Structures are given as C-alpha cells and as structure tokens.
Amino acid sequence: MTRENFQKLSAALLLIVSFGLPLVLRSPTYLHILILLYLYAYLTTSWNLVGGFAGVLPLGHAAFFGIGAYTSTVLFLQYGISPWIGMVLGGIMASIVGVIIGLPTFKMRGAYFALATIAFGEGMRVMVENIDYLGPFNLNGPRGLQIPPLNVGLANLMFVNKEPYYYIILIMLIAVLMLTYTISCSKLGYYLNAGGEEPEAAKALGVNVARCKLIAMAMSSFLTALAGVFYAQLTLFIHPKSVISLDLSFEIAFIALIGGRGSIAGPVLGALLLRPVSDFSRIYFGHILPGLHLIIFGTVLILVMIFQPRGLQEPLTKAYHRLLDRLTEKPTEKE
Amino acid sequence: MWFIAEDLINGILMGAIYGLTALGLTVIFGVLKVINFAHGSLLMVGMFVAYWAVTLSGLHPYLALILVIPIMFFFGYYLQDIVIKPIFKAEKDVREPITVIIVTTGLWYILDNLTLLIFGPQYRNIQDNPLRGKMLEIGGMFISVPKLWGFSAAILTALAIYWFLQRTRMGRAIRATSLDRDAASLMGIKQYKVYNIAFGIGTAAAGIAGVTLVPFYNVFPSVGVLFDIKGFIIVVLGGLGSISGAILGGMIIGVIESVGPQFMTATWTEGIVYALFLLVLFVKPSGLFGVRYDW
C-alpha cells in the first residue's frame, strides 16, 4: 500500500466513523458532549483564521458568537424568519462589526490588541445586558431569550433528537476545515502568514497586510456567528452571560493555542484532547473537586507553552508521520 | 449638589484602591514588558492570606501587612523564577512576548481554581472587624472609613515604590533593565534576578491591595476576575508602566463608577468604562497623561 492510498483510506475511515457514530452511540448525553466537541473544534478553527494565520491574539470572539445567536433568535422570535436565513444575516452583521473593530485594533501591538479585543467583547456583553429594546428588536436584557420548541423541523433548525444537530455541526466542521485548507494554500494564506511573522518585510514586498488581516477577521467573525446561531438552536435559550462571556472567548483561544495556532489540525486536535477532559472531569468530579478541569487546563496550557510553543500538533504530526513510515514501508518492499 | 460631592469623594477613595490593585500590574509591565493576566489572582491570593492572618490572630486588619508583604513578595519572586523565566529564555529576542500572556492566563486558571478546590466557593468576611461599615461624617457627607484607610495605603505604597525605584541601588538596576535589558545585562546587572524582584514587588503590591480590600469586601476564589479587567483598563488609561498613572487611572474609574449612577442605570457605568478604554486605546495608546515611563 502506498502512502497516499493509506492516507486516503484513513481519512475515509475517519469520515465513516464520525458519520456512523450516532447509529452506535444512542445516549443523548454522549451525543451532546460530541456536539459540543465539534462546536468547539469549529469555533477554534474559525478563530485560527485571525489568531493563527494573522498572528495576533484576539480574546473577544464570544462577541461574534453572541451577535450570531442574538440576530437569528430575535429574527425568529419576532418575525418568524428561519434560523438558516438568520445564520446568513447574523454572519454578515458579525463580519461588519469585525471589520469595524479590526480597522483600529490591527494597528496595535501584541498585548494592546489582546486588551482591546477583551474590552470589545466585555463591552458588547454589558450593552446587551442593559438593553431591553434595541429599536424594534426585543433583546430582553440580562434575562435572555427563550425559543419555544414549537415548529420542530429542518426548516427551523430545531429538532427533538440530538442526531440532526450532530450531523449539522459535523458538516459545518468539515466545511470550515476545507475552507481553512483552501485559504492556507491560497495567496491570502501566504500573505497572512508573512504579515503575521514579519509585517515589515511583508509590507516591503508589497503585501497589503492590513487588508489581508481585515479579510481574515471578516471571515472569522462570519464563521463564529454561524456557530452562535447553531448554539442558540441547540440550547433554545440564550442570555448575555452564556453567549458573550469572557470565559468563552478565552476557552476558544486557549484550545487553539494548546493544539497549535496557525496549523489546520492544531485547533481541532486541541478541542479533541481538551473538551473530553473538561466534560468528564465535570461529570465525575464536579461535585467533589469543583474547577478541576480548569486546573488541568491551566497546567496543560503552561506546559505546552514552555515545552511545545507551536502547540501539541507538532509532536503529534511527527509521531503520525513516523507511524505512517512504519506502516507503509513493508508492503512497498514486497512489491 | 452635596450628594455628588459625596459620591465624588467616595469615588476618588475607591478609585485610589483600584489604582493600588493595578499598581503591581504596571510595575511588572514596566520591567518585564508583559501584561500579567494572573494579577487578579495574585490579588485574590493576597486577600486570602490577609483574611486568614486576621481571622486566626484577631489583630487589626492592617497589621496583617507584616505577614502579607513578605509572603506575597516571595510568592511572586518564585512564581516568576519557576514558571515565567523559562519562556523569557526561550524567546530572548522578542520584546513583547505574547506567550507570557498565555502562560499568566494559565496561572490565573490554576490559582483561582486551586483556591476554589481548597476553600470552596463561599463568600467570607472578617468577623468582629473594627473597620467594617464605619462612616465618617463631615458636613453632612458620609465617607467610608475603611476606604479612607485604603486610599492612604494606596498613596503610601505608590510613594514607597517610587522611592525604592529612584533612590536605591536595586531600584536603579530595575530602571536600567526596563529601559534596555541587553545593555543592562552588559553592565553586569543580573537580568533574571531583576525580573524576579520586580515580579515580587508587583505581587507584594497586590498583597497590600488585598489587605486594604478585606475590611470591606468579601473574599472568594473568583474575586480577582472583578479586578483583573479593571486593572488592565486602569493601567492603559494611566499609561502602561507609569506608577502615578495607575493611581490617577484608578481614580478616573472610581469616579465614573460612583458619580455615574446619579445620571444613568448603575450597570451602564461599566459600559462607559469600556468605551473610554477603547477610545484611549485607539486615540492615545500611551495613556491619558502622555507619559511613556515615569521612572
């Protein structure tokens, strides 16, 4: 078996397993855990477009998540507009806000950018918490919005069982991974990388670094807003502290950083490794050892930053390639 | 107009305490050029140390300083020595290493949740506290006594740090390192030791802030988060690395928070603070008072 065939085979196997999983795994709890895992993998991959490729540290992505969730929910509750259309509108809203906030902030240096995005995210939460009516739109302030589960079905992105949610977020995740891959191979990807590593040199070579970062920001905020809509439809209840929280912004960024920013597999690997840790330690130790998952999280974060600053994807891809060598060597010798 | 004057004074007093909580942040940034995201957690640790010192000994809350200052100094000293130094060594030529931000956030998670694990989530406050709820009446205005104490502690701490940096040999070494760490190393200054000491001073300042807060504030594991973001805002308003800027920036926030509710819903003041912060970041990132470093 050649190397390419082996890789194709393992990718196909991975797809079959992930699509077939709900047929075997009937427990809604575990499905919910998997849905959240994919949701986080999706969010970190979207974050990676700015935080990884553009080389800055945005810590306010929950704001875009919240814009998506609130736009679709308000439109659905007040005007009966399907959340699918809400996704598009919420995404557009988020990318407009993303560009507006990106224009001044991308000029800032490392730490200032991180602080500005934190203030932006927190400011957004304070605003939503204090506004009951934004013009004709009812945001309901700190009490949040509840979606009554009446017209269940694909048209309203609302289901009784967990399986449809599972497939939707899985497809969203695959799509965003393909998009990231396309971008990383495109001119924009190279420009972003160059601008992130050596902005002065990239500018000297004629790369419009600021414009590339803005495009990345617009895409990243658009994609994050879609996840917000999905989350609103999954939980059917949103409030400012749940969808625009600082914790969410930090978790997205740190899962991506532990996995490895700037790579395609990194953020997904980070979610794959860390989400189960946090879910299971919360389920089994939550009542006796509160906050255990965050201690693990923090420790892993520090260790990774000290010993593997490029994230866990680096040693893992190396190990994978070694495995690939061992598995594919012998058959080729026989041929 | 009397009630506005009363709010103004209480705002300035509380603001100076906010400034004190941010003082360590600005010292650490001035020398290490990193924003310590774990600063709120260090403040929380300081509050816990102060709480236990006062509760177990039954002394006046401010006498806890004798214990809190050395404990927090060495805590910060070794925290920097063990956890943060390896990253500086790995990223020698980066002036403003972003990795350190991430590591300090990891520290924040660990410290907050370890405290939660050990002491539980309940709110604590000092029993039989001589300062709690005391008010001073001046011409119809009521001024909180523990905040007056906190205000004096803030001014004294700022002056003491300023004096230390200006007048002592170690202070001069710290200032030299903050200006140019490579040149300072060439002059025979041990760069990492200076970092350790600066981090220790910053942590001790957080400990002092903890002592001033304990008499009128609840102690609980996530209390640091309330002051963390506020601290970032204060130091940017006042100019990162500036000591007087931190106290003045704190006073601005304190006044907005206490006078603001006369004109709007109290929760909106937080929004005003964030808006002001973003405005300063966009327009004048070196801070409102235009000082780059005042040491």
Interface residues (C-beta under 8 A of the other chain):
Chain A: L57 P104 T105 M108 R109 G110 A111 Y112 A114 L115 A116 I118 A119 F120 E122 G123 V126 M127 E129 N130 L246 F250 F254 L257 L289 P290 G291 L292 L294 I295 F297 G298 T299 L301 I302 M305 I306 P309
Chain B: V34 I35 V83 P86 I87 A90 E91 E96 I98 T99 I101 I102 V103 T105 G106 L107 W108 Y109 I110 D112 N113 L114 L116 L117 P121 P221 I229 F232 I233 V236 T265 T267 W268 E270 G271 Y274 A275 F277 L278 L281 F282 P285
